[in-house]
């Protein structure tokens, strides 16, 4: 259901970024509403659904690479 | 031993990119020479050494994100 792609998302250059990776079955509407109420923004990682364990590593590497937090 | 960081490496916008991830113990000088003779360029992924299984996922996500191959 997330509309934006993490690979092109606008990301803060400073401060902490918390990544929440859902299960293969997806995040429930109730969970999504709770995350968004807490300030989270939903993004999809790619065109395919990755295993949760792979998605966490991939999303972290993507964010680290895109924000200059990793060099 | 790789000098450049993958996160800032110049990457081709088109064509295939083949990632070779070494074991935790590192790539041997003989292996490195063979890869370089075949046209490979050595890069490090970050400041710390990742497990081989994690490094492959992380490097793939980083390259996909940096080259627009993933959206």
Backbone of each chain as nested JSON, in Angstrom:
{
  "chains": [
    {"id": "A", "residues": [
      {"number": 1, "name": "UNK", "atoms": {"N": [0.787, -1.233, 0.0], "CA": [0.0, 0.0, 0.0], "C": [0.822, 1.289, 0.0]}},
      {"number": 2, "name": "UNK", "atoms": {"N": [2.125, 1.248, 0.45], "CA": [2.853, 2.528, 0.453], "C": [2.951, 3.086, -0.954]}},
      {"number": 3, "name": "UNK", "atoms": {"N": [2.845, 4.407, -1.065], "CA": [2.821, 5.019, -2.384], "C": [4.199, 5.403, -2.876]}},
      {"number": 4, "name": "UNK", "atoms": {"N": [5.057, 5.912, -1.995], "CA": [6.367, 6.365, -2.431], "C": [7.41, 5.255, -2.395]}},
      {"number": 5, "name": "UNK", "atoms": {"N": [8.471, 5.445, -3.173], "CA": [9.565, 4.475, -3.177], "C": [10.705, 4.995, -2.301]}},
      {"number": 6, "name": "UNK", "atoms": {"N": [11.244, 4.136, -1.473], "CA": [12.328, 4.542, -0.578], "C": [13.545, 5.018, -1.375]}},
      {"number": 7, "name": "UNK", "atoms": {"N": [13.719, 4.456, -2.562], "CA": [14.905, 4.778, -3.363], "C": [14.897, 6.224, -3.861]}},
      {"number": 8, "name": "UNK", "atoms": {"N": [13.727, 6.853, -3.889], "CA": [13.657, 8.25, -4.317], "C": [13.067, 9.147, -3.232]}},
      {"number": 9, "name": "UNK", "atoms": {"N": [12.846, 8.61, -2.061], "CA": [12.238, 9.382, -0.973], "C": [13.16, 10.496, -0.502]}},
      {"number": 10, "name": "UNK", "atoms": {"N": [12.561, 11.587, -0.06], "CA": [13.339, 12.657, 0.548], "C": [13.693, 12.221, 1.961]}},
      {"number": 11, "name": "UNK", "atoms": {"N": [14.972, 12.23, 2.267], "CA": [15.424, 11.734, 3.562], "C": [16.179, 12.83, 4.314]}},
      {"number": 12, "name": "UNK", "atoms": {"N": [15.997, 12.919, 5.623], "CA": [16.702, 13.944, 6.395], "C": [18.212, 13.667, 6.416]}},
      {"number": 13, "name": "UNK", "atoms": {"N": [19.0, 14.723, 6.203], "CA": [20.453, 14.563, 6.167], "C": [21.028, 14.349, 7.566]}},
      {"number": 14, "name": "UNK", "atoms": {"N": [20.313, 14.852, 8.568], "CA": [20.809, 14.707, 9.941], "C": [19.764, 14.049, 10.826]}},
      {"number": 15, "name": "UNK", "atoms": {"N": [20.208, 13.579, 11.964], "CA": [19.309, 12.983, 12.928], "C": [19.106, 11.503, 12.69]}},
      {"number": 16, "name": "UNK", "atoms": {"N": [18.393, 10.881, 13.576], "CA": [18.152, 9.446, 13.487], "C": [17.041, 9.134, 12.493]}},
      {"number": 17, "name": "UNK", "atoms": {"N": [17.196, 8.021, 11.813], "CA": [16.137, 7.505, 10.952], "C": [15.801, 6.114, 11.464]}},
      {"number": 18, "name": "UNK", "atoms": {"N": [14.558, 5.903, 11.777], "CA": [14.12, 4.589, 12.259], "C": [13.373, 3.875, 11.142]}},
      {"number": 19, "name": "UNK", "atoms": {"N": [13.844, 2.703, 10.793], "CA": [13.191, 1.921, 9.743], "C": [12.352, 0.829, 10.372]}},
      {"number": 20, "name": "UNK", "atoms": {"N": [11.11, 0.748, 9.973], "CA": [10.226, -0.325, 10.426], "C": [9.923, -1.197, 9.215]}},
      {"number": 21, "name": "UNK", "atoms": {"N": [10.307, -2.44, 9.29], "CA": [10.088, -3.356, 8.171], "C": [8.956, -4.309, 8.52]}},
      {"number": 22, "name": "UNK", "atoms": {"N": [7.964, -4.347, 7.652], "CA": [6.811, -5.198, 7.917], "C": [7.065, -6.646, 7.569]}},
      {"number": 23, "name": "UNK", "atoms": {"N": [6.173, -7.507, 7.975], "CA": [6.25, -8.923, 7.608], "C": [5.865, -9.104, 6.138]}},
      {"number": 24, "name": "UNK", "atoms": {"N": [6.169, -10.263, 5.578], "CA": [5.837, -10.52, 4.174], "C": [4.354, -10.276, 3.888]}},
      {"number": 25, "name": "UNK", "atoms": {"N": [3.514, -10.579, 4.853], "CA": [2.081, -10.414, 4.653], "C": [1.633, -8.969, 4.654]}},
      {"number": 26, "name": "UNK", "atoms": {"N": [2.52, -8.069, 5.019], "CA": [2.177, -6.659, 5.022], "C": [1.809, -6.153, 6.409]}},
      {"number": 27, "name": "UNK", "atoms": {"N": [1.802, -4.849, 6.53], "CA": [1.422, -4.191, 7.774], "C": [-0.088, -4.017, 7.754]}},
      {"number": 28, "name": "UNK", "atoms": {"N": [-0.731, -4.29, 8.875], "CA": [-2.196, -4.174, 8.918], "C": [-2.598, -2.702, 8.898]}},
      {"number": 29, "name": "UNK", "atoms": {"N": [-3.819, -2.404, 8.46], "CA": [-4.293, -1.004, 8.464], "C": [-4.188, -0.358, 9.842]}},
      {"number": 30, "name": "UNK", "atoms": {"N": [-4.47, -1.143, 10.892], "CA": [-4.384, -0.6, 12.254], "C": [-2.94, -0.237, 12.602]}},
      {"number": 31, "name": "UNK", "atoms": {"N": [-2.026, -1.143, 12.237], "CA": [-0.61, -0.88, 12.514], "C": [-0.126, 0.341, 11.723]}},
      {"number": 32, "name": "UNK", "atoms": {"N": [-0.535, 0.386, 10.46], "CA": [-0.117, 1.513, 9.619], "C": [-0.613, 2.831, 10.198]}},
      {"number": 33, "name": "UNK", "atoms": {"N": [-1.859, 2.84, 10.649], "CA": [-2.429, 4.063, 11.231], "C": [-1.655, 4.47, 12.477]}},
      {"number": 34, "name": "UNK", "atoms": {"N": [-1.257, 3.488, 13.283], "CA": [-0.506, 3.789, 14.499], "C": [0.872, 4.36, 14.153]}},
      {"number": 35, "name": "UNK", "atoms": {"N": [1.52, 3.761, 13.163], "CA": [2.841, 4.261, 12.751], "C": [2.732, 5.691, 12.219]}},
      {"number": 36, "name": "UNK", "atoms": {"N": [1.709, 5.923, 11.394], "CA": [1.574, 7.26, 10.806], "C": [1.204, 8.291, 11.868]}},
      {"number": 37, "name": "UNK", "atoms": {"N": [0.426, 7.874, 12.838], "CA": [0.084, 8.783, 13.943], "C": [1.331, 9.165, 14.732]}},
      {"number": 38, "name": "UNK", "atoms": {"N": [2.317, 8.278, 14.713], "CA": [3.57, 8.527, 15.433], "C": [4.578, 9.282, 14.569]}},
      {"number": 39, "name": "UNK", "atoms": {"N": [4.169, 9.623, 13.337], "CA": [5.059, 10.413, 12.481], "C": [5.773, 9.633, 11.396]}},
      {"number": 40, "name": "UNK", "atoms": {"N": [5.464, 8.353, 11.277], "CA": [6.132, 7.536, 10.266], "C": [5.575, 7.807, 8.873]}},
      {"number": 41, "name": "UNK", "atoms": {"N": [6.41, 7.597, 7.875], "CA": [5.962, 7.712, 6.488], "C": [6.156, 6.38, 5.789]}},
      {"number": 42, "name": "UNK", "atoms": {"N": [5.118, 5.92, 5.082], "CA": [5.211, 4.612, 4.43], "C": [5.923, 4.695, 3.077]}},
      {"number": 43, "name": "UNK", "atoms": {"N": [6.843, 3.773, 2.859], "CA": [7.525, 3.669, 1.57], "C": [7.594, 2.21, 1.174]}},
      {"number": 44, "name": "UNK", "atoms": {"N": [7.628, 1.995, -0.143], "CA": [7.887, 0.635, -0.595], "C": [9.349, 0.569, -1.005]}},
      {"number": 45, "name": "UNK", "atoms": {"N": [9.891, -0.641, -0.937], "CA": [11.319, -0.82, -1.168], "C": [11.613, -1.076, -2.635]}},
      {"number": 46, "name": "UNK", "atoms": {"N": [10.725, -1.741, -3.322], "CA": [10.973, -2.029, -4.726], "C": [9.72, -2.62, -5.34]}},
      {"number": 47, "name": "UNK", "atoms": {"N": [9.874, -3.177, -6.508], "CA": [8.711, -3.734, -7.193], "C": [8.33, -5.101, -6.658]}},
      {"number": 48, "name": "UNK", "atoms": {"N": [9.271, -5.765, -6.023], "CA": [8.982, -7.091, -5.512], "C": [8.993, -7.081, -3.985]}},
      {"number": 49, "name": "UNK", "atoms": {"N": [8.378, -8.082, -3.398], "CA": [8.342, -8.2, -1.944], "C": [9.54, -9.041, -1.504]}},
      {"number": 50, "name": "UNK", "atoms": {"N": [10.351, -8.479, -0.635], "CA": [11.529, -9.192, -0.128], "C": [11.192, -9.886, 1.18]}},
      {"number": 51, "name": "UNK", "atoms": {"N": [11.997, -10.885, 1.516], "CA": [11.869, -11.461, 2.849], "C": [12.137, -10.356, 3.863]}},
      {"number": 52, "name": "UNK", "atoms": {"N": [11.516, -10.455, 5.023], "CA": [11.687, -9.419, 6.037], "C": [13.153, -9.241, 6.397]}},
      {"number": 53, "name": "UNK", "atoms": {"N": [13.868, -10.343, 6.547], "CA": [15.27, -10.247, 6.955], "C": [16.101, -9.566, 5.874]}},
      {"number": 54, "name": "UNK", "atoms": {"N": [15.795, -9.838, 4.616], "CA": [16.516, -9.204, 3.518], "C": [16.12, -7.737, 3.402]}},
      {"number": 55, "name": "UNK", "atoms": {"N": [14.837, -7.457, 3.594], "CA": [14.335, -6.093, 3.427], "C": [14.988, -5.132, 4.42]}},
      {"number": 56, "name": "UNK", "atoms": {"N": [15.205, -5.579, 5.645], "CA": [15.831, -4.721, 6.655], "C": [17.241, -4.326, 6.26]}},
      {"number": 57, "name": "UNK", "atoms": {"N": [18.004, -5.297, 5.825], "CA": [19.383, -5.03, 5.396], "C": [19.392, -4.129, 4.168]}},
      {"number": 58, "name": "UNK", "atoms": {"N": [18.517, -4.434, 3.204], "CA": [18.477, -3.662, 1.967], "C": [18.057, -2.217, 2.248]}},
      {"number": 59, "name": "UNK", "atoms": {"N": [17.031, -2.038, 3.06], "CA": [16.546, -0.688, 3.362], "C": [17.602, 0.112, 4.121]}},
      {"number": 60, "name": "UNK", "atoms": {"N": [18.287, -0.55, 5.038], "CA": [19.33, 0.137, 5.802], "C": [20.459, 0.595, 4.885]}},
      {"number": 61, "name": "UNK", "atoms": {"N": [20.905, -0.299, 4.001], "CA": [21.995, 0.047, 3.081], "C": [21.571, 1.191, 2.161]}},
      {"number": 62, "name": "UNK", "atoms": {"N": [20.335, 1.133, 1.704], "CA": [19.826, 2.171, 0.806], "C": [19.813, 3.528, 1.508]}},
      {"number": 63, "name": "UNK", "atoms": {"N": [19.311, 3.552, 2.725], "CA": [19.224, 4.811, 3.47], "C": [20.625, 5.32, 3.834]}},
      {"number": 64, "name": "UNK", "atoms": {"N": [21.491, 4.429, 4.259], "CA": [22.858, 4.845, 4.6], "C": [23.554, 5.429, 3.376]}},
      {"number": 65, "name": "UNK", "atoms": {"N": [23.372, 4.775, 2.237], "CA": [24.018, 5.235, 1.021], "C": [23.455, 6.555, 0.526]}},
      {"number": 66, "name": "UNK", "atoms": {"N": [22.129, 6.71, 0.648], "CA": [21.498, 7.909, 0.1], "C": [21.674, 9.135, 0.98]}},
      {"number": 67, "name": "UNK", "atoms": {"N": [21.989, 8.958, 2.235], "CA": [22.065, 10.105, 3.138], "C": [23.492, 10.441, 3.553]}},
      {"number": 68, "name": "UNK", "atoms": {"N": [24.466, 9.718, 2.999], "CA": [25.85, 10.002, 3.366], "C": [26.207, 9.583, 4.773]}},
      {"number": 69, "name": "UNK", "atoms": {"N": [25.368, 8.743, 5.382], "CA": [25.676, 8.272, 6.733], "C": [26.663, 7.102, 6.726]}},
      {"number": 70, "name": "UNK", "atoms": {"N": [27.045, 6.669, 5.555], "CA": [27.893, 5.479, 5.444], "C": [29.008, 5.779, 4.446]}},
      {"number": 71, "name": "UNK", "atoms": {"N": [30.211, 5.769, 4.878], "CA": [31.315, 6.028, 3.945], "C": [32.589, 5.361, 4.409]}}
    ]},
    {"id": "B", "residues": [
      {"number": 1, "name": "UNK", "atoms": {"N": [41.564, -4.22, 2.197], "CA": [42.551, -3.568, 1.327], "C": [41.95, -2.636, 0.275]}},
      {"number": 2, "name": "UNK", "atoms": {"N": [40.659, -2.807, -0.106], "CA": [40.145, -1.91, -1.141], "C": [40.236, -0.468, -0.675]}},
      {"number": 3, "name": "UNK", "atoms": {"N": [40.554, 0.418, -1.592], "CA": [40.769, 1.805, -1.206], "C": [39.496, 2.644, -1.292]}},
      {"number": 4, "name": "UNK", "atoms": {"N": [38.682, 2.424, -2.318], "CA": [37.5, 3.248, -2.494], "C": [36.295, 2.696, -1.754]}},
      {"number": 5, "name": "UNK", "atoms": {"N": [35.323, 3.591, -1.493], "CA": [34.091, 3.163, -0.83], "C": [32.99, 3.002, -1.868]}},
      {"number": 6, "name": "UNK", "atoms": {"N": [32.266, 1.913, -1.78], "CA": [31.188, 1.655, -2.745], "C": [30.137, 2.763, -2.705]}},
      {"number": 7, "name": "UNK", "atoms": {"N": [29.948, 3.345, -1.518], "CA": [28.9, 4.355, -1.35], "C": [29.175, 5.625, -2.159]}},
      {"number": 8, "name": "UNK", "atoms": {"N": [30.434, 5.854, -2.532], "CA": [30.763, 7.038, -3.32], "C": [31.413, 6.673, -4.66]}},
      {"number": 9, "name": "UNK", "atoms": {"N": [31.438, 5.4, -4.964], "CA": [32.079, 4.95, -6.206], "C": [31.318, 5.426, -7.44]}},
      {"number": 10, "name": "UNK", "atoms": {"N": [32.058, 5.661, -8.502], "CA": [31.423, 5.991, -9.769], "C": [30.89, 4.694, -10.362]}},
      {"number": 11, "name": "UNK", "atoms": {"N": [29.607, 4.66, -10.663], "CA": [28.989, 3.434, -11.147], "C": [28.369, 3.663, -12.513]}},
      {"number": 12, "name": "UNK", "atoms": {"N": [28.469, 2.684, -13.394], "CA": [27.878, 2.844, -14.73], "C": [26.35, 2.888, -14.646]}},
      {"number": 13, "name": "UNK", "atoms": {"N": [25.762, 3.831, -15.384], "CA": [24.302, 3.996, -15.353], "C": [23.597, 2.881, -16.115]}},
      {"number": 14, "name": "UNK", "atoms": {"N": [24.299, 2.302, -17.079], "CA": [23.682, 1.241, -17.876], "C": [24.549, -0.011, -17.861]}},
      {"number": 15, "name": "UNK", "atoms": {"N": [23.941, -1.107, -18.264], "CA": [24.679, -2.363, -18.347], "C": [24.644, -3.128, -17.043]}},
      {"number": 16, "name": "UNK", "atoms": {"N": [25.191, -4.306, -17.085], "CA": [25.202, -5.167, -15.908], "C": [26.325, -4.782, -14.96]}},
      {"number": 17, "name": "UNK", "atoms": {"N": [26.042, -4.904, -13.681], "CA": [27.07, -4.733, -12.66], "C": [27.138, -6.047, -11.89]}},
      {"number": 18, "name": "UNK", "atoms": {"N": [28.304, -6.626, -11.837], "CA": [28.484, -7.879, -11.107], "C": [29.193, -7.581, -9.792]}},
      {"number": 19, "name": "UNK", "atoms": {"N": [28.564, -7.972, -8.705], "CA": [29.162, -7.761, -7.384], "C": [29.769, -9.062, -6.89]}},
      {"number": 20, "name": "UNK", "atoms": {"N": [31.02, -8.999, -6.487], "CA": [31.682, -10.157, -5.884], "C": [31.928, -9.815, -4.421]}},
      {"number": 21, "name": "UNK", "atoms": {"N": [31.333, -10.588, -3.537], "CA": [31.488, -10.325, -2.101], "C": [32.431, -11.358, -1.51]}},
      {"number": 22, "name": "UNK", "atoms": {"N": [33.457, -10.897, -0.861], "CA": [34.447, -11.803, -0.276], "C": [33.972, -12.407, 1.032]}},
      {"number": 23, "name": "UNK", "atoms": {"N": [34.696, -13.401, 1.51], "CA": [34.41, -13.988, 2.814], "C": [34.892, -13.049, 3.918]}},
      {"number": 24, "name": "UNK", "atoms": {"N": [34.442, -13.283, 5.139], "CA": [34.84, -12.406, 6.248], "C": [36.36, -12.277, 6.352]}},
      {"number": 25, "name": "UNK", "atoms": {"N": [37.065, -13.337, 6.042], "CA": [38.52, -13.308, 6.148], "C": [39.195, -12.486, 5.066]}},
      {"number": 26, "name": "UNK", "atoms": {"N": [38.426, -12.063, 4.099], "CA": [39.0, -11.246, 3.039], "C": [39.326, -12.05, 1.796]}},
      {"number": 27, "name": "UNK", "atoms": {"N": [39.526, -11.333, 0.719], "CA": [39.911, -11.941, -0.551], "C": [41.43, -12.073, -0.551]}},
      {"number": 28, "name": "UNK", "atoms": {"N": [41.95, -13.189, -1.005], "CA": [43.403, -13.391, -1.02], "C": [44.034, -12.519, -2.105]}},
      {"number": 29, "name": "UNK", "atoms": {"N": [45.309, -12.209, -1.968], "CA": [45.986, -11.401, -2.999], "C": [45.883, -12.043, -4.377]}},
      {"number": 30, "name": "UNK", "atoms": {"N": [45.957, -13.375, -4.428], "CA": [45.863, -14.066, -5.719], "C": [44.465, -13.891, -6.32]}},
      {"number": 31, "name": "UNK", "atoms": {"N": [43.45, -14.032, -5.471], "CA": [42.07, -13.846, -5.951], "C": [41.852, -12.408, -6.415]}},
      {"number": 32, "name": "UNK", "atoms": {"N": [42.349, -11.471, -5.626], "CA": [42.191, -10.058, -5.977], "C": [42.853, -9.76, -7.321]}},
      {"number": 33, "name": "UNK", "atoms": {"N": [44.046, -10.302, -7.528], "CA": [44.754, -10.079, -8.792], "C": [43.961, -10.651, -9.961]}},
      {"number": 34, "name": "UNK", "atoms": {"N": [43.363, -11.815, -9.742], "CA": [42.576, -12.449, -10.809], "C": [41.338, -11.614, -11.132]}},
      {"number": 35, "name": "UNK", "atoms": {"N": [40.68, -11.107, -10.083], "CA": [39.492, -10.277, -10.317], "C": [39.875, -8.993, -11.063]}},
      {"number": 36, "name": "UNK", "atoms": {"N": [40.965, -8.381, -10.63], "CA": [41.371, -7.123, -11.264], "C": [41.811, -7.353, -12.704]}},
      {"number": 37, "name": "UNK", "atoms": {"N": [42.441, -8.499, -12.951], "CA": [42.842, -8.826, -14.322], "C": [41.603, -8.991, -15.212]}},
      {"number": 38, "name": "UNK", "atoms": {"N": [40.501, -9.383, -14.593], "CA": [39.254, -9.577, -15.335], "C": [38.45, -8.285, -15.438]}},
      {"number": 39, "name": "UNK", "atoms": {"N": [38.993, -7.196, -14.895], "CA": [38.322, -5.905, -15.024], "C": [37.569, -5.442, -13.787]}},
      {"number": 40, "name": "UNK", "atoms": {"N": [37.678, -6.197, -12.711], "CA": [36.965, -5.823, -11.483], "C": [37.665, -4.679, -10.76]}},
      {"number": 41, "name": "UNK", "atoms": {"N": [36.876, -3.909, -10.013], "CA": [37.44, -2.838, -9.191], "C": [37.099, -3.104, -7.738]}},
      {"number": 42, "name": "UNK", "atoms": {"N": [38.099, -3.009, -6.874], "CA": [37.847, -3.292, -5.451], "C": [37.249, -2.1, -4.711]}},
      {"number": 43, "name": "UNK", "atoms": {"N": [36.237, -2.35, -3.925], "CA": [35.638, -1.317, -3.083], "C": [35.359, -1.906, -1.712]}},
      {"number": 44, "name": "UNK", "atoms": {"N": [35.388, -1.034, -0.736], "CA": [34.946, -1.485, 0.583], "C": [33.517, -0.989, 0.777]}},
      {"number": 45, "name": "UNK", "atoms": {"N": [32.797, -1.704, 1.634], "CA": [31.386, -1.403, 1.806], "C": [31.146, -0.375, 2.904]}},
      {"number": 46, "name": "UNK", "atoms": {"N": [31.954, -0.396, 3.92], "CA": [31.793, 0.542, 5.016], "C": [32.968, 0.442, 5.954]}},
      {"number": 47, "name": "UNK", "atoms": {"N": [32.81, 1.017, 7.115], "CA": [33.93, 1.004, 8.055], "C": [34.063, -0.317, 8.782]}},
      {"number": 48, "name": "UNK", "atoms": {"N": [32.99, -1.068, 8.833], "CA": [33.037, -2.336, 9.55], "C": [32.905, -3.495, 8.569]}},
      {"number": 49, "name": "UNK", "atoms": {"N": [33.315, -4.659, 9.021], "CA": [33.209, -5.856, 8.192], "C": [31.863, -6.521, 8.455]}},
      {"number": 50, "name": "UNK", "atoms": {"N": [31.091, -6.715, 7.409], "CA": [29.78, -7.353, 7.545], "C": [29.9, -8.845, 7.266]}},
      {"number": 51, "name": "UNK", "atoms": {"N": [28.937, -9.601, 7.756], "CA": [28.853, -11.001, 7.354], "C": [28.694, -11.041, 5.845]}},
      {"number": 52, "name": "UNK", "atoms": {"N": [29.203, -12.087, 5.237], "CA": [29.132, -12.207, 3.781], "C": [27.68, -12.143, 3.299]}},
      {"number": 53, "name": "UNK", "atoms": {"N": [26.784, -12.822, 3.989], "CA": [25.381, -12.851, 3.555], "C": [24.747, -11.467, 3.661]}},
      {"number": 54, "name": "UNK", "atoms": {"N": [25.099, -10.72, 4.696], "CA": [24.578, -9.36, 4.856], "C": [25.206, -8.421, 3.837]}},
      {"number": 55, "name": "UNK", "atoms": {"N": [26.503, -8.592, 3.594], "CA": [27.228, -7.701, 2.687], "C": [26.657, -7.767, 1.27]}},
      {"number": 56, "name": "UNK", "atoms": {"N": [26.284, -8.953, 0.833], "CA": [25.729, -9.089, -0.514], "C": [24.432, -8.331, -0.674]}},
      {"number": 57, "name": "UNK", "atoms": {"N": [23.555, -8.467, 0.292], "CA": [22.28, -7.747, 0.256], "C": [22.504, -6.242, 0.343]}},
      {"number": 58, "name": "UNK", "atoms": {"N": [23.386, -5.839, 1.246], "CA": [23.643, -4.411, 1.442], "C": [24.262, -3.797, 0.189]}},
      {"number": 59, "name": "UNK", "atoms": {"N": [25.239, -4.477, -0.385], "CA": [25.907, -3.944, -1.581], "C": [24.935, -3.859, -2.75]}},
      {"number": 60, "name": "UNK", "atoms": {"N": [24.097, -4.87, -2.881], "CA": [23.116, -4.869, -3.967], "C": [22.139, -3.705, -3.816]}},
      {"number": 61, "name": "UNK", "atoms": {"N": [21.635, -3.496, -2.622], "CA": [20.697, -2.402, -2.381], "C": [21.356, -1.055, -2.637]}},
      {"number": 62, "name": "UNK", "atoms": {"N": [22.597, -0.936, -2.202], "CA": [23.33, 0.316, -2.386], "C": [23.501, 0.622, -3.868]}},
      {"number": 63, "name": "UNK", "atoms": {"N": [23.914, -0.376, -4.634], "CA": [24.142, -0.183, -6.072], "C": [22.827, 0.078, -6.803]}},
      {"number": 64, "name": "UNK", "atoms": {"N": [21.799, -0.663, -6.461], "CA": [20.491, -0.455, -7.091], "C": [19.997, 0.96, -6.814]}},
      {"number": 65, "name": "UNK", "atoms": {"N": [20.147, 1.388, -5.572], "CA": [19.678, 2.715, -5.199], "C": [20.478, 3.822, -5.853]}},
      {"number": 66, "name": "UNK", "atoms": {"N": [21.788, 3.631, -5.95], "CA": [22.649, 4.695, -6.472], "C": [22.583, 4.816, -7.984]}},
      {"number": 67, "name": "UNK", "atoms": {"N": [22.173, 3.781, -8.678], "CA": [22.204, 3.806, -10.131], "C": [20.823, 3.912, -10.773]}},
      {"number": 68, "name": "UNK", "atoms": {"N": [19.8, 4.037, -9.952], "CA": [18.457, 4.16, -10.5], "C": [17.928, 2.87, -11.091]}},
      {"number": 69, "name": "UNK", "atoms": {"N": [18.561, 1.751, -10.77], "CA": [18.09, 0.468, -11.29], "C": [16.933, -0.091, -10.462]}},
      {"number": 70, "name": "UNK", "atoms": {"N": [16.583, 0.6, -9.406], "CA": [15.569, 0.082, -8.484], "C": [14.602, 1.211, -8.159]}},
      {"number": 71, "name": "UNK", "atoms": {"N": [13.375, 1.043, -8.5], "CA": [12.412, 2.108, -8.176], "C": [11.016, 1.539, -8.052]}}
    ]}
  ]
}
